[in-house]
Amino acid sequence: MKENEKLQQLLSRIAEEHFLICEEIITYAEKTLGTKLSEHVHVTLTDHVSFAIERIEDGIYLQNKLLNEIKILYPKEFSIGLWALERIKEKIHVTLPIDEAAFIALHLHTMKL
């Protein structure tokens, strides 16, 4: 029961537009990668993207020190991350740094079935 309450609290603080854009990203990722992603990606990716948007709006920038390694190790996932940044910019009018493409790539890679 406590886990459900925590999940409800988490979901209640995330803007609906963040859910919608993440569903678009997940659908695009599954199609591009040719595989299904774990159901957990809906929560983890949405939480990450929502918090990243909030951080940028607050002027907080997190550097991804593994950016170059992620580009090399997971090129498909990274390209999806870049696509996601463009969609976020188009739909939500927030420009996330390239580091976020790498963070998104890791979410996608770890959630592949």
Backbone as numpy.savetxt, mean C-alpha at the origin, in Angstrom:
# Nx Ny Nz CAx CAy CAz Cx Cy Cz
-12.48 -11.99 20.69 -13.30 -10.79 20.69 -12.44 -9.53 20.69
-11.34 -9.54 21.46 -10.48 -8.36 21.52 -9.85 -8.05 20.17
-9.48 -9.09 19.42 -8.89 -8.87 18.10 -9.90 -8.22 17.16
-11.17 -8.64 17.25 -12.20 -8.03 16.42 -12.41 -6.56 16.78
-12.34 -6.26 18.08 -12.48 -4.87 18.52 -11.32 -4.03 18.01
-10.11 -4.56 18.07 -8.93 -3.83 17.57 -9.05 -3.61 16.08
-9.51 -4.61 15.35 -9.68 -4.48 13.91 -10.73 -3.41 13.60
-11.82 -3.41 14.34 -12.87 -2.41 14.14 -12.34 -1.00 14.40
-11.52 -0.84 15.44 -10.93 0.47 15.74 -10.02 0.91 14.59
-9.22 -0.01 14.10 -8.31 0.28 13.00 -9.10 0.72 11.77
-10.11 -0.07 11.42 -10.88 0.21 10.22 -11.68 1.51 10.33
-12.11 1.85 11.53 -12.93 3.05 11.70 -12.12 4.33 11.52
-10.81 4.26 11.65 -9.98 5.47 11.53 -9.46 5.69 10.10
-9.74 4.75 9.19 -9.24 4.84 7.83 -10.33 5.44 6.93
-9.94 6.44 6.16 -10.88 7.11 5.25 -11.35 6.15 4.17
-12.61 6.29 3.79 -13.20 5.42 2.77 -12.42 5.48 1.45
-11.96 6.68 1.08 -11.22 6.80 -0.17 -9.91 6.02 -0.14
-9.34 5.82 1.05 -8.13 5.02 1.17 -8.44 3.55 0.94
-9.58 3.09 1.44 -10.01 1.71 1.17 -10.21 1.50 -0.33
-10.88 2.44 -0.95 -11.20 2.31 -2.38 -9.95 2.27 -3.23
-9.00 3.15 -2.97 -7.77 3.16 -3.77 -6.96 1.90 -3.54
-6.97 1.39 -2.32 -6.22 0.15 -2.04 -6.86 -1.05 -2.70
-8.17 -1.07 -2.79 -8.84 -2.16 -3.51 -8.45 -2.13 -4.98
-8.33 -0.93 -5.53 -7.88 -0.78 -6.91 -6.45 -1.31 -7.08
-5.59 -0.95 -6.13 -4.19 -1.40 -6.18 -4.12 -2.92 -6.09
-4.88 -3.50 -5.18 -4.86 -4.96 -4.99 -5.35 -5.67 -6.25
-6.44 -5.18 -6.83 -6.97 -5.78 -8.05 -5.94 -5.69 -9.18
-5.33 -4.53 -9.33 -4.31 -4.34 -10.36 -3.12 -5.27 -10.10
-2.71 -5.38 -8.85 -1.56 -6.23 -8.50 -1.84 -7.70 -8.80
-3.02 -8.18 -8.44 -3.35 -9.58 -8.72 -3.37 -9.86 -10.22
-3.91 -8.93 -10.97 -3.95 -9.10 -12.43 -2.53 -9.07 -13.01
-1.73 -8.11 -12.59 -0.38 -7.95 -13.11 0.53 -9.10 -12.72
0.41 -9.55 -11.47 1.27 -10.64 -10.98 0.74 -12.01 -11.40
-0.51 -12.07 -11.80 -1.09 -13.35 -12.19 -1.28 -14.31 -11.03
-1.53 -13.75 -9.85 -1.73 -14.57 -8.67 -2.66 -13.87 -7.69
-3.26 -14.64 -6.83 -4.09 -14.08 -5.77 -3.19 -13.64 -4.63
-3.65 -12.66 -3.89 -2.95 -12.21 -2.69 -3.75 -12.64 -1.48
-3.07 -12.81 -0.38 -3.73 -13.17 0.87 -4.80 -12.13 1.22
-5.86 -12.59 1.84 -6.93 -11.68 2.27 -6.40 -10.62 3.25
-5.32 -10.93 3.94 -4.75 -10.00 4.92 -4.24 -8.71 4.26
-3.93 -8.78 2.96 -3.40 -7.61 2.27 -4.40 -6.45 2.29
-5.68 -6.76 2.36 -6.70 -5.72 2.37 -6.55 -4.83 3.61
-6.21 -5.43 4.73 -6.02 -4.66 5.96 -4.62 -4.06 6.02
-3.60 -4.87 5.77 -2.23 -4.39 5.95 -1.86 -3.29 4.96
-2.20 -3.48 3.70 -1.86 -2.47 2.71 -2.67 -1.19 2.93
-3.94 -1.34 3.22 -4.79 -0.16 3.44 -4.31 0.62 4.66
-3.96 -0.08 5.72 -3.44 0.60 6.91 -2.15 1.34 6.57
-1.26 0.67 5.85 0.02 1.30 5.50 -0.19 2.53 4.62
-0.97 2.40 3.56 -1.18 3.50 2.63 -1.87 4.67 3.33
-2.87 4.36 4.13 -3.58 5.42 4.84 -2.64 6.19 5.77
-1.81 5.45 6.50 -0.87 6.10 7.41 0.19 6.88 6.63
0.63 6.37 5.49 1.61 7.07 4.65 1.03 8.40 4.16
-0.23 8.38 3.76 -0.88 9.61 3.30 -0.96 10.61 4.46
-1.34 10.15 5.63 -1.41 11.03 6.80 -0.04 11.61 7.13
1.00 10.78 7.06 2.36 11.26 7.37 2.76 12.37 6.41
2.55 12.14 5.11 2.93 13.14 4.11 2.15 14.43 4.33
0.87 14.31 4.61 0.06 15.51 4.87 0.56 16.27 6.09
1.18 15.54 7.03 1.74 16.16 8.24 3.20 16.57 8.05
3.73 16.36 6.85 5.11 16.77 6.58 6.17 15.80 7.10
5.77 14.57 7.34 6.70 13.56 7.86 7.09 12.63 6.71
8.39 12.48 6.51 8.92 11.67 5.41 9.73 10.52 5.98
9.41 9.28 5.58 10.18 8.11 6.00 10.97 7.58 4.81
12.26 7.48 4.99 13.11 6.95 3.93 13.11 5.42 4.01
13.03 4.79 2.86 13.12 3.34 2.79 14.56 3.00 2.41
15.31 2.54 3.39 16.73 2.28 3.17 16.98 1.07 2.27
15.93 0.31 2.00 16.06 -0.85 1.12 15.51 -0.58 -0.28
15.28 0.68 -0.60 14.67 1.06 -1.87 15.37 0.41 -3.06
16.67 0.55 -3.16 17.39 0.01 -4.31 17.35 -1.51 -4.36
17.44 -2.15 -3.21 17.38 -3.61 -3.16 16.01 -4.12 -3.58
14.96 -3.45 -3.13 13.60 -3.84 -3.47 13.36 -3.69 -4.97
13.87 -2.62 -5.56 13.76 -2.42 -7.02 14.35 -3.60 -7.78
15.50 -4.08 -7.29 16.21 -5.16 -7.98 15.56 -6.52 -7.70
15.22 -6.79 -6.44 14.70 -8.10 -6.06 13.26 -8.33 -6.49
12.46 -7.29 -6.49 11.03 -7.43 -6.77 10.58 -6.40 -7.83
11.10 -6.52 -9.04 10.80 -5.49 -10.05 9.32 -5.38 -10.42
8.61 -6.50 -10.49 7.18 -6.44 -10.82 6.39 -5.74 -9.72
6.67 -6.15 -8.49 5.98 -5.54 -7.36 6.30 -4.06 -7.25
7.57 -3.71 -7.52 7.97 -2.31 -7.46 7.26 -1.50 -8.54
7.13 -2.05 -9.73 6.42 -1.33 -10.80 4.95 -1.12 -10.43
4.37 -2.08 -9.73 3.00 -1.92 -9.25 2.96 -0.82 -8.19
3.98 -0.78 -7.35 4.08 0.29 -6.35 4.13 1.66 -7.01
4.89 1.78 -8.09 4.95 3.05 -8.83 3.60 3.40 -9.42
2.92 2.38 -9.98 1.59 2.58 -10.52 0.65 3.07 -9.41
0.78 2.46 -8.23 -0.07 2.83 -7.08 0.15 4.29 -6.69
1.39 4.74 -6.71 1.67 6.14 -6.36 0.98 7.09 -7.34
0.98 6.73 -8.61 0.31 7.56 -9.61 -1.20 7.59 -9.39
-1.78 6.42 -9.07 -3.23 6.36 -8.82 -3.60 7.17 -7.58
-2.78 7.07 -6.55 -3.03 7.84 -5.32 -2.98 9.34 -5.64
-2.00 9.73 -6.43 -1.87 11.14 -6.82 -3.08 11.59 -7.62
-3.55 10.76 -8.56 -4.71 11.10 -9.39 -6.00 11.17 -8.58
-6.20 10.17 -7.72 -7.49 10.03 -7.02 -7.57 10.84 -5.73
-6.46 10.90 -4.99 -6.50 11.51 -3.66 -5.74 12.83 -3.62
-5.00 13.12 -4.68 -4.25 14.36 -4.80 -3.17 14.51 -3.74
-2.52 13.39 -3.45 -1.39 13.36 -2.53 -0.23 12.70 -3.26
0.92 13.35 -3.23 2.11 12.81 -3.88 2.97 12.12 -2.83
3.03 10.80 -2.94 3.86 10.03 -2.03 5.24 9.85 -2.66
6.28 9.79 -1.83 7.63 9.61 -2.37 7.85 8.20 -2.90
8.87 8.05 -3.74 9.19 6.77 -4.36 9.45 5.68 -3.31
9.88 6.09 -2.14 10.11 5.11 -1.06 8.84 4.31 -0.77
7.69 4.94 -0.92 6.44 4.25 -0.66 6.15 3.17 -1.70
6.64 3.35 -2.92 6.49 2.30 -3.93 7.19 1.04 -3.46
8.34 1.20 -2.83 9.08 0.04 -2.31 8.35 -0.59 -1.13
7.78 0.22 -0.25 7.01 -0.33 0.87 5.80 -1.11 0.34
5.12 -0.56 -0.64 3.97 -1.24 -1.25 4.43 -2.55 -1.88
5.56 -2.51 -2.58 6.10 -3.72 -3.21 6.32 -4.83 -2.18
6.84 -4.48 -1.02 7.06 -5.49 0.02 5.74 -6.06 0.52
4.75 -5.21 0.69 3.42 -5.71 1.10 2.91 -6.72 0.09
3.03 -6.38 -1.19 2.53 -7.27 -2.23 3.32 -8.57 -2.28
4.62 -8.47 -2.20 5.46 -9.68 -2.27 5.17 -10.63 -1.12
5.04 -10.10 0.08 4.82 -10.98 1.24 3.41 -11.55 1.29
2.50 -10.99 0.53 1.11 -11.45 0.57 0.76 -12.38 -0.60
1.72 -12.69 -1.46 1.43 -13.59 -2.58 1.13 -14.99 -2.06
0.14 -15.64 -2.67 -0.21 -17.01 -2.28 0.54 -18.00 -3.14
